Amino acid sequence: GGGAAVNNSHGGLLFALGLRGHLGALAMTDIYEYLTQGAETTTVGVLLGMAASKLGTCDASVSKMLCLHIPSLLPPPFTEMDVSSVAQIAAVAGVGMLYLGSAHRLMTEFLLGEIGRKPMSDKIADREAYVLSAGFALGMVNLGKGKSGAAAGLQDLKIEERLGQYLTGGQEPSGRGSADPGEAARR
């Protein structure tokens, strides 16, 4: 009914306010209230809007808010939290926006790991959207840092090589093959 249309419009408005830089004026208590009211589109609007509002700043409070919506960044007892896949996808995209051009090492490692992580559920379409979002975020975090990441001190992560391995189903470029992309790093 009409309630869904109102929530969609409200979520869109919050995102638009964030794009214009106005969501930063809200107190974190107000943000918390929006995030806990349960409407998925409102949550997405707030997550993306806050990230857009703090574009490229690496703001700690917005980072915490985004990370709370990404179960793989939470400690073990909380990884089973019920966060919708749409909110997770938005939070990952928000990480890219928040850390835009920073070459933040921890976020780069996290996003690389998410792209190569084996699916934890049977939601294939959601998994593809999540990985796509992680790929965009990885690109945003490292935007303008050069092909190898050397300018940002990330060359040891072998970003390009690892992404190539993910594209070929985990096969190493030499053809020895490994289903686990981390296996080569442990040798």
N, C-alpha and C positions, 0 to 999 in steps of 0.2 A: 503494500500500500504506500500511502503518502509518507509514512515514517522513514522508509528507506530513501526516498527522494530527498527528504530534509537532511538526513545524515550524509548522503552523498554530496549535497550542496554545501553543507557545513564543512565537511572534510576538504572539499575543493577550495572553499573560502580560506580555511586555515592554511592550506598549502600556498595559496596566492599571497596571503599576508606574509608568510615566511619568505617567499620569493622577493617581495618588496622590502624585506628587512624589518617588518613590524612585529613579528612574533617574539622577538627578543625583549619586548617591553612587558610581556606576561611574566608573572611570578612563577617559579617552579611549582608552587602549590596549584596554580591554575592549570599548568601543563599536566600535572599528575591527575587532576580531575578529568581532563579531556581523555587521557590515556586509559583511565579506569572505568569510563562510562560504558564501554563495551562495543560501541559502534566501530566496526573494522575500518570504514572509510575515514572516520574521524581520527583514529589512531594513525593511519597512513598519512593523512594530511598534516598531523602534528609532527610525526617523525621526519618527513621530508621537508616540511616547512621550517622546523627548527634547524635542521642541517643546512638548508638554503640560507636561512637568516644568519648563520655563522659560517658561511662558505669560506673554506680554506683557513679557518682560525685554529683548528684542533682544540676547540673549547672543551674543557674537561667535563663540565656538567652535562653538556649535550652528548658528549661521547659516552658517558655513563648511561644516559637515557637510551641511546641507540643500542649499546651493548647488552642492556637488560632485555632487549627484544631479540637477541641472537643466542639461542640456547647453547651453541657450541662454544661460546665465550664465557659461559657461566660455570662455576664449580659443580662437581658431580651431583650433589643432592638437588640442585636446581635445574639440571639439564633436562629433566622430565617435565618442566613447566609447559603449560599449554599455551604456546604463542602461535597464533595463526600463521600459516605459511606466507600469506600476503604481508603481514606485519614484519616477518623476518626478512622478506625480500626488500621491503621498503627500508628497513633498518640498515641492511647491507649497502643499499644504494646511498643512504644517508651518510654512512661512513666515508664513502668516496667523496661526497660533497664536502663534508666537514674537514677532511684531511686533504682537500684538493691541492695538488702541487707540492705537498710537504715531503714526499718520499719517506714518510714515517715508517720506520723499519718494522715495528711490531704489527702495524696494520697491513703492511705489504706481505709479511710472512703469513699472517692470518688469512688474508684474501687468497693468496696462492694455495694455501692448505685447503681452503673451502672449495676452490675450483677442482682440486684433485681428490677430495674426500669421497669415499664410497657412499652411495645413498643409504640413508637409515630407514627409509620407508618405501612403500610401493607407489608413492605419488610422483610418477615420472614427470608429468607436466610441471608440477611445482618445483621439482628438482632442477629441471632445465631452466626455469625462470630464475631460480635462486643462483645457479651457476652463472647465468648470463649477467645477473645483477652484480655478482662478485667480480666478474670480468670487467664490467664497466667501472666498478669501484676501484679495482686494481689500476686501471688506466688513469682514472682521475687522481688517485693518490700519487701516482708517479708521472703525472702530466708534465712534459717539458724537461724531463730528467735524462734524456738520451736513451739510445737503443739498448745499451748494456747495463744501464743503471750505475755506471762507474762514477758519473758526476755526483751522484748522491751517496756513494759508498755502499751500494747494494749489489755489486758485481758478484760477490760470493754466493748470493742467492740463486744465481743462474736462472733468472726469471724467464728469459726467452727459451732456454733449453727445457726447463720444466713445463712450460706451456706447450712446447712441441711434443713432449712426452705425453701430456694429457690428450692432445689431439690424435695421437697414434695409439691410444688405448694403453698407455703406460709403457710402450716399447721404447727401449733406449735407442738413441741414434745409431749405435754400433750394431744393433740387431740382436744383442744378447737377450734382451727382453726381460722385463720384470713387471709383474702385475702391481707391485707396490712402488710408487715413485720415490718413496723415502729410502728404499733399499739401497739404491746407488749411493745415496748420501752417507749411509752407514758403513760402506765398504772402506 
